[in-house]
C-alpha cells in the first residue's frame, strides 16, 4: 500500500515517480512507431512526393526543436512537473488533429504541435528523473525513460498488425487505417496527463525558487533516511548559492562551454548515426529494399522492436556498474558493424535475411548504448544553475538532427544517384561512417560520470 501525506497525495517512491515520468518516453516511442507503420498509407492517400513525405515526418523534429528550446524557460519558470503536464496536453491535441487531417498543411501543423510536446518531454523527463534519483542508481533510473520509449515503439506495431490483419480492404487501410493509428495515441497520453498530477516538484527546482521547506519535505519522501535527506538538501543549497550569475553567462565559464559542446555533439551523434531513419522508415526499407509488401513488413518491424526492448535491459542493469563510456564505445562499435552488414548486403544485392540481421544488430547495439546512455549523460553533466538552459540547447540540437535525417532520408534513398551507383545502400554507408567518428569522440573527450552526485559533477568542469 502507498502511504499518503498530509495533503492527501500519495508518498510515491523514487521508482514509482520515475515510472510515471518515464511514460513521457513511451509517448515519444509510440509516435515514432505510429509514423513508421502509417506513413506508407498516408503517403499513398495524399499522393505525397518523397520531399513531401519527408516534410510531414520531419516537421515533428522542427517542432521538437522549438519545444526543447522553450522548455529551458518553462522548466525554470513553471517547474519540471507543470512543463510535463503541458506537454501531455499538447500531445493529446496533436493526436486528435493528426487523425482528422485533410491536407498536407493541416497534417504538418499538428505534427509540429506533436513536436513541441516531444521536445518538452525529451528535455524535461530525463532531467527530472536525474534530479530525484540517488547517485548510485541514477543511471538506471534515467534509462527507464529509454525503456519506456522502446515499449512505446512496440505497441503501435501490435495495433497496426490487428488493423492490417483484420477484415479491412486495402483501400480502407489507405483511407482511414492511418487515422486510427494516430487516434490510438490519445489513450497513453491521457494516462500520462492524469498521473503527472500525483508526482512532486523537483527538490532542486524548489530550492532554486526559494521553497526550502517544501524541498525538505520532498527530499524526506525520496531519501532512505532523514540524515541523507538533510545532507542532500545542504549540498543542493550550497551548489545553488555559490553562483549568482545568470545561467546563460555561466554556460561559458569554468569549463561549462566544453560541457555544452560535449552534450550537443552526443545529442547529434545519437540521431545522426541513423536510428531515426532505420526505425521510422523500416516499413519502407523492408518493403522496397528487402522485397516485403507493407503488411509482410510488419513482422520484421516487430522483431526490431523486440530486439530494441531486450538490449535496453543491458543498459538498465549495467550502466551503473560498467559505466557510461564502455557502454557507449562498445555499443557504437556494434552499431557500425550492423550498418556495415546492412550496407554491403544492399549494395551487393544480397538482401533478405542478411540485411535484416544487419538491422537487428544495429538496433540492438543502439539500445544498449547511444539510445539510453546519451540520455543519462545529458541529464548528469550540467550543474544545477544551468541544467535547464543547457538541456534545452542539447535536446534542441538532437531534435534538429532528427528532423534533418528524417527529412533527407527519403530524398537521398530514392535519388537516382543512390539507386544507380549504390543500389540503395548510400545512406547506410554514411551512417556507419558517423559511428566511427562518434566512437573516437567518446573515447577521447567524454568523461566518465558513473557514481558521481550531480553536485560532484560540477567539479569536473573547474
Secondary structure, 3 states (H helix, E strand, C coil): CCCECCCCCECCCHHHHHHHHHHHHHHHHHHHHHHHHHHHHHHHHHCCCHHHHHHHHHHHHHHHHHHHHHHHHHHHHCCHHHHHHHHHHHHHHHHHHHHHCCCHHHHHHHHHHHHHHHHHHHHHHHHHHHHHCCCCCHHHHHHHHHHHHHHHHHHHHHHHHHHHHCCCCHHHHHHHHHHHHHHCHHHHHHHHHHHHHHCCCCHHHHHHCCCHHHHHHHHHHHCCCHHHHHHHHHHHHHHHHCCCCCHHHHCCCCCHHHHHHHHHHHHHHHHHCCHHHHHHCHHHHHHHHCCCCCCCHHHHHHHHHHHHHHHHHHHHHHCCCCCHHHHHHHHHHHHHHHHHHHHHHHHCCCCCHHHHHHHHHHHHHHHCCHHHHHHHHHHHCCCHHHHHHHHHHHHHHHHHHHHHHHHHHHHHHCCHHHHHHCCCCHHHHHHHHHHHHHHHHHHHHCCCCCCCCHHHHHHHHC
